Amino acid sequence: MSYCVNCGVELCDSEKSCPLCGVVVNNPKKPYDESVVKPYPNNIEADMHRINMKFGSRLALLILLIPSAITTICDALITKSLSWSLLVTGACFCIYVWFILPLVLRKRSPYQFIVFDCIATLLYIMLIAYQTGGFEWYNRLAVPITVASYAYILALAAVFRQKKMSRLMKTAFWFFATGTLTTIIDIMITYFVSGAFGASWSLIVLCVCIIFALLFLVLYRKKVLAEELIKRLFI
């Protein structure tokens, strides 16, 4: 059995360096042997992190279940049915999908979580429509706007994850996508209210966004101006 010359901790024969301080083990009588099985896992830090994340996610789920259970019991006792408590339960479900589910799943892809968030949002809005007794605004207004908004987020996530794309190009895309989304929302609201397709206030936002998008595209073409802008604006 060897001992660390720096901190004095007892070392196993499978240790090439001290696991506590990192000093290399040098024992001529017992040289390092790769065939000796270590008494602890190689990825102990990753395992501990996974355990902590799992414990935290279960604790958060329990915290969300408490208000859901309390409101459900109160609703059942007061109204003899389940009405407003469903909204609380639905909100807790959305919070779980939005914030806790990404901590539970090992394979974390932002695209799948965006899809999960979109589905959870649509289900919660559907619950509101069910409680209010009307699905017309849900089908014609809520669903298209929600899908368009999450498609916007999905597109931004795909673009901003591109490492080879310039930050100026990403900013230009953000302005263009934002102007497009506001126009789509304006058209959907106008169609829902008047029954005719049209855009009004969103055209101002769209024009401003297009101007800024073109400005950043020009700066991208002009390397000198682009470098100066990046230095001054820290982008």
C-alpha positions in Angstrom: 0.0 0.0 0.0 1.4 3.4 -1.0 0.9 6.8 0.6 0.8 10.2 -1.0 4.0 12.2 -0.3 2.0 15.4 -0.4 -1.1 14.9 1.7 -0.4 11.5 3.3 -3.6 9.8 2.1 -3.5 6.0 1.7 -3.5 5.0 -1.9 -4.7 1.9 -3.7 -2.3 0.0 -6.0 -4.5 1.1 -9.0 -3.8 4.7 -8.4 -1.4 6.4 -10.8 -1.8 9.7 -9.0 -3.4 10.9 -5.8 -7.1 11.3 -6.2 -7.1 14.0 -3.5 -4.3 16.3 -4.5 -3.2 14.9 -7.9 0.5 14.2 -7.0 1.9 11.4 -9.1 2.5 8.2 -7.2 6.2 6.9 -7.3 6.7 3.7 -5.4 9.5 1.5 -6.8 8.4 -1.5 -4.8 4.8 -1.3 -6.0 4.7 0.2 -9.5 1.5 1.3 -11.1 -0.6 -1.7 -12.3 -3.4 -1.0 -14.9 -5.0 -4.4 -14.3 -5.9 -3.6 -10.7 -9.6 -2.7 -10.4 -10.2 0.7 -8.8 -12.3 0.6 -5.6 -14.6 3.4 -6.9 -16.2 4.3 -10.2 -14.2 6.2 -12.8 -16.9 8.7 -13.4 -17.9 9.3 -9.8 -18.4 13.1 -10.3 -20.8 12.5 -13.2 -22.7 9.9 -11.2 -23.0 12.2 -8.2 -24.2 15.0 -10.5 -26.8 12.7 -12.0 -27.9 11.7 -8.6 -28.2 15.3 -7.4 -30.2 16.2 -10.6 -32.5 13.2 -10.1 -33.1 14.1 -6.4 -33.7 17.7 -7.3 -36.2 16.9 -10.0 -38.1 14.5 -7.7 -38.2 17.2 -5.0 -39.5 19.8 -7.5 -42.1 17.4 -8.7 -43.3 16.8 -5.1 -43.4 20.6 -4.5 -45.6 21.0 -7.6 -47.9 18.1 -6.5 -48.7 19.8 -3.2 -50.6 22.8 -4.5 -52.2 20.7 -7.2 -53.5 18.2 -4.6 -54.6 20.9 -2.1 -56.6 22.9 -4.8 -58.1 19.7 -6.1 -59.4 18.7 -2.7 -60.7 22.2 -1.9 -62.4 22.4 -5.3 -64.0 19.0 -4.8 -65.2 19.9 -1.3 -66.5 23.4 -2.1 -68.0 23.0 -5.6 -68.6 19.2 -5.5 -66.7 19.0 -8.9 -63.4 19.8 -10.5 -63.4 23.2 -12.1 -60.9 25.9 -11.2 -58.5 23.4 -9.7 -57.8 22.0 -13.2 -56.2 25.3 -14.1 -53.8 25.0 -11.1 -53.0 21.4 -12.0 -52.4 22.4 -15.7 -50.1 25.2 -14.6 -48.1 22.8 -12.5 -47.9 20.4 -15.4 -46.6 23.2 -17.7 -44.0 24.2 -15.1 -42.8 20.6 -14.9 -42.5 20.3 -18.7 -40.8 23.8 -19.1 -38.3 23.7 -16.3 -38.0 20.2 -14.7 -38.3 17.8 -17.6 -35.0 19.1 -19.2 -33.2 18.1 -15.9 -34.7 14.6 -15.9 -33.9 13.4 -19.4 -30.3 12.5 -20.0 -30.2 13.3 -23.7 -30.9 17.0 -23.8 -31.8 18.4 -27.2 -33.2 21.9 -27.2 -35.4 21.1 -30.2 -37.3 18.3 -28.5 -37.8 20.4 -25.4 -39.2 23.2 -27.6 -41.7 20.7 -29.1 -42.6 19.5 -25.6 -43.1 23.1 -24.4 -45.3 23.8 -27.4 -47.5 20.7 -26.7 -47.8 21.6 -23.0 -48.8 25.2 -23.8 -51.4 24.1 -26.4 -52.9 21.6 -23.8 -53.1 24.3 -21.1 -54.7 26.8 -23.4 -57.1 24.0 -24.5 -58.0 23.5 -20.8 -58.7 27.2 -20.5 -60.9 27.0 -23.6 -62.8 24.0 -22.1 -63.3 25.9 -18.9 -64.6 29.0 -20.7 -66.9 27.0 -22.9 -65.6 28.0 -26.3 -63.1 26.5 -28.7 -63.6 28.9 -31.6 -60.9 31.3 -30.4 -58.7 28.4 -29.5 -58.8 26.8 -33.0 -58.7 30.0 -35.0 -56.4 32.1 -32.9 -54.6 30.4 -30.0 -53.3 27.4 -31.9 -51.9 29.2 -34.9 -50.2 31.9 -32.8 -48.8 29.4 -30.4 -47.4 27.2 -33.2 -46.0 30.2 -35.0 -44.3 31.5 -31.8 -42.7 28.1 -31.0 -41.6 27.8 -34.7 -39.9 31.1 -34.3 -38.1 29.9 -31.1 -37.2 26.7 -32.9 -35.7 28.6 -35.8 -33.7 30.9 -33.5 -32.4 27.9 -31.6 -31.3 26.2 -34.9 -29.6 29.4 -36.2 -27.9 30.5 -32.9 -26.5 27.0 -32.4 -24.5 27.3 -35.7 -20.9 27.8 -34.6 -19.7 28.7 -38.1 -22.3 31.4 -38.7 -21.2 35.0 -38.0 -22.9 36.8 -35.0 -23.9 39.6 -37.4 -25.7 37.1 -39.6 -27.4 35.7 -36.5 -28.5 39.2 -35.5 -29.8 39.9 -39.0 -31.8 36.6 -38.9 -33.2 37.5 -35.5 -34.5 40.9 -36.8 -36.0 39.2 -39.9 -37.7 36.4 -37.9 -39.1 38.8 -35.3 -40.6 41.0 -38.0 -42.1 38.0 -39.7 -43.6 36.7 -36.5 -45.3 40.0 -35.6 -46.8 40.2 -39.1 -48.1 36.6 -38.8 -49.7 37.4 -35.4 -51.2 40.6 -36.8 -52.7 38.8 -39.8 -54.2 36.0 -37.6 -55.7 38.5 -35.2 -57.2 40.5 -38.0 -58.6 37.4 -39.6 -60.2 36.3 -36.3 -61.8 39.7 -35.7 -62.9 40.7 -39.2 -62.8 37.5 -41.2 -60.4 39.0 -43.7 -56.7 38.7 -44.1 -54.7 41.9 -43.5 -52.0 43.6 -41.6 -51.7 47.0 -40.0 -49.5 47.8 -37.0 -47.2 44.9 -37.8 -46.1 46.5 -41.0 -44.2 49.2 -39.1 -42.4 46.6 -37.0 -41.7 44.5 -40.1 -40.2 47.5 -41.9 -38.0 48.4 -39.0 -36.8 44.8 -38.6 -36.0 44.5 -42.3 -34.0 47.8 -42.2 -31.9 46.5 -39.3 -31.5 43.1 -40.9 -30.2 44.6 -44.1 -27.9 46.9 -42.0 -26.3 43.9 -40.3 -26.0 42.1 -43.7 -24.2 45.1 -45.1 -21.9 45.2 -42.1 -21.3 41.5 -42.6 -20.1 42.2 -46.1 -17.9 45.0 -44.9 -15.4 43.3 -42.8 -13.7 46.5 -41.5 -17.0 48.0 -40.3 -18.1 44.6 -38.9 -15.0 44.3 -36.8 -15.3 47.9 -35.5 -19.0 47.3 -34.6 -18.2 44.1 -32.8 -15.5 45.9 -30.7 -17.7 48.9 -29.9 -21.0 47.0 -29.2 -19.4 43.9 -27.7 -21.4 41.5 -30.0 
